[in-house]
């Protein structure tokens, strides 16, 4: 082997690379910098796949699935709450203070009554969505 080939072979030994572990994204909190508006009970959240965040004293979980978005709100003591499936942009989940509610895509954006909440599906594109959650 000539000298130039020996030098090339000696310069860069091959090292097996470890596969990278998937990066975890921490769920944002109502007081965090990613969704600071959520702490006051009214915020807009963009996400891909799923998201969990605090909305004032509630916990919100949302998942893109089956061509729509499932959303659930739970009180801090894990008692009470509610949710539903929004089939497309313009759909809303409404939960009233008395525990009643509705899911629909047929009315203009509702405002929550005192003690209740609404979640609007603003945008949906494949696995990415934008929701607005508002407490009354």
Backbone torsions as a table, in degrees:
resi	resn	phi	psi	omega
1	UNK	NA	133.9	-179.4
2	UNK	-75.1	165.0	-173.4
3	UNK	-61.7	-36.4	-178.2
4	UNK	-66.7	-36.8	178.3
5	UNK	-70.6	-37.7	177.6
6	UNK	-62.1	-42.2	-179.8
7	UNK	-65.3	-41.0	179.1
8	UNK	-62.5	-45.5	-177.9
9	UNK	-66.6	-34.0	-177.9
10	UNK	-79.6	-20.8	-175.0
11	UNK	-68.7	-46.9	-171.6
12	UNK	-125.4	94.2	174.7
13	UNK	-71.9	144.0	-179.4
14	UNK	-80.5	132.1	179.2
15	UNK	-120.7	129.6	177.7
16	UNK	-69.2	131.0	179.7
17	UNK	-90.9	139.9	176.4
18	UNK	-76.4	141.2	174.8
19	UNK	-66.9	142.2	-179.7
20	UNK	-78.0	138.4	175.1
21	UNK	-76.5	145.6	178.0
22	UNK	-62.0	141.8	179.9
23	UNK	-79.0	136.5	177.1
24	UNK	-94.3	139.8	175.2
25	UNK	-108.8	128.1	179.6
26	UNK	-74.0	142.3	176.7
27	UNK	-67.0	133.5	179.7
28	UNK	-71.1	153.9	176.9
29	UNK	-113.2	162.7	-177.9
30	UNK	-57.7	-32.1	-179.5
31	UNK	-92.5	-1.5	-176.9
32	UNK	-75.0	171.3	-177.0
33	UNK	-79.4	-22.0	-177.5
34	UNK	-71.0	-39.1	179.7
35	UNK	-130.0	61.8	-176.0
36	UNK	-63.7	-27.2	179.6
37	UNK	-69.7	-17.5	-177.8
38	UNK	-68.6	-26.1	-178.2
39	UNK	-62.9	-28.4	-179.5
40	UNK	-92.7	3.1	174.9
41	UNK	91.1	17.1	177.7
42	UNK	-152.5	111.3	179.4
43	UNK	-153.8	161.3	176.4
44	UNK	-113.9	132.1	-175.0
45	UNK	-129.8	127.5	173.5
46	UNK	-100.3	137.9	179.3
47	UNK	-155.3	164.6	177.3
48	UNK	-125.3	126.0	-179.3
49	UNK	82.4	-79.3	-179.9
50	UNK	-153.2	161.9	178.9
51	UNK	-152.0	151.7	173.8
52	UNK	-139.0	131.3	-179.0
53	UNK	-154.4	163.4	176.9
54	UNK	-89.9	139.5	176.6
55	UNK	-127.5	97.6	-172.1
56	UNK	55.5	-116.5	-177.6
57	UNK	-97.9	8.5	-178.4
58	UNK	-106.2	161.2	171.5
59	UNK	-111.5	129.9	-180.0
60	UNK	-111.3	131.9	172.5
61	UNK	-123.1	132.3	178.6
62	UNK	-136.5	141.0	-177.1
63	UNK	-137.1	132.9	171.9
64	UNK	-82.6	123.6	-179.6
65	UNK	-159.5	148.0	175.1
66	UNK	49.3	39.6	176.6
67	UNK	76.0	15.2	178.5
68	UNK	-152.1	-161.4	179.8
69	UNK	-131.9	127.1	171.9
70	UNK	-93.9	136.5	-179.3
71	UNK	-133.8	146.2	178.5
72	UNK	-143.5	134.5	173.6
73	UNK	-114.5	136.5	-178.1
74	UNK	-132.4	136.0	176.7
75	UNK	-67.7	158.5	-177.9
76	UNK	-57.1	-30.9	-179.8
77	UNK	-84.3	9.2	-179.3
78	UNK	64.4	13.6	177.6
79	UNK	-109.3	133.0	177.1
80	UNK	82.5	177.2	-177.5
81	UNK	118.2	-156.6	-179.4
82	UNK	167.0	-176.5	-179.6
83	UNK	177.9	-165.5	179.8
84	UNK	176.4	-176.9	-178.1
85	UNK	-112.1	125.0	177.7
86	UNK	-103.4	116.5	-171.6
87	UNK	-74.3	-17.3	-180.0
88	UNK	-177.4	174.3	178.4
89	UNK	-55.4	139.5	-177.5
90	UNK	96.5	-10.3	178.9
91	UNK	-85.0	154.3	-175.1
92	UNK	-139.6	142.4	168.1
93	UNK	-106.3	123.9	177.5
94	UNK	-117.4	131.7	173.8
95	UNK	-127.2	127.3	-177.6
96	UNK	-91.2	160.3	-178.8
97	UNK	-59.1	-31.1	-178.5
98	UNK	-80.8	0.1	178.4
99	UNK	99.8	-16.3	176.6
100	UNK	-74.5	174.6	177.8
101	UNK	174.5	-172.6	178.6
102	UNK	-158.7	155.9	171.7
103	UNK	-121.5	129.1	-179.6
104	UNK	-161.0	163.7	179.3
105	UNK	-126.5	15.8	-170.2
106	UNK	-110.1	2.7	-179.0
107	UNK	-127.4	156.7	173.6
108	UNK	-61.8	164.5	-176.6
109	UNK	-54.5	121.3	-179.6
110	UNK	-81.5	153.2	171.3
111	UNK	-103.9	143.6	-178.1
112	UNK	-72.2	147.6	172.8
113	UNK	-82.6	161.6	179.0
114	UNK	-54.9	128.5	179.8
115	UNK	87.6	-7.2	179.4
116	UNK	-109.2	-169.6	176.6
117	UNK	-155.1	161.4	172.0
118	UNK	-133.9	149.8	172.3
119	UNK	-129.8	124.7	179.5
120	UNK	-105.5	137.9	171.6
121	UNK	-92.9	109.0	-176.2
122	UNK	-87.2	-41.5	-178.1
123	UNK	-144.0	148.0	175.5
124	UNK	-147.9	123.4	-179.0
125	UNK	-141.1	95.0	-177.6
126	UNK	65.4	-113.3	-179.7
127	UNK	-99.4	5.3	-179.7
128	UNK	-109.0	141.7	-178.2
129	UNK	-145.0	160.5	172.3
130	UNK	-129.3	125.1	176.6
131	UNK	-121.6	158.0	171.2
132	UNK	-123.8	125.1	179.7
133	UNK	-113.4	131.9	-176.8
134	UNK	-136.2	128.0	173.8
135	UNK	-95.2	146.0	177.8
136	UNK	-89.1	NA	NA
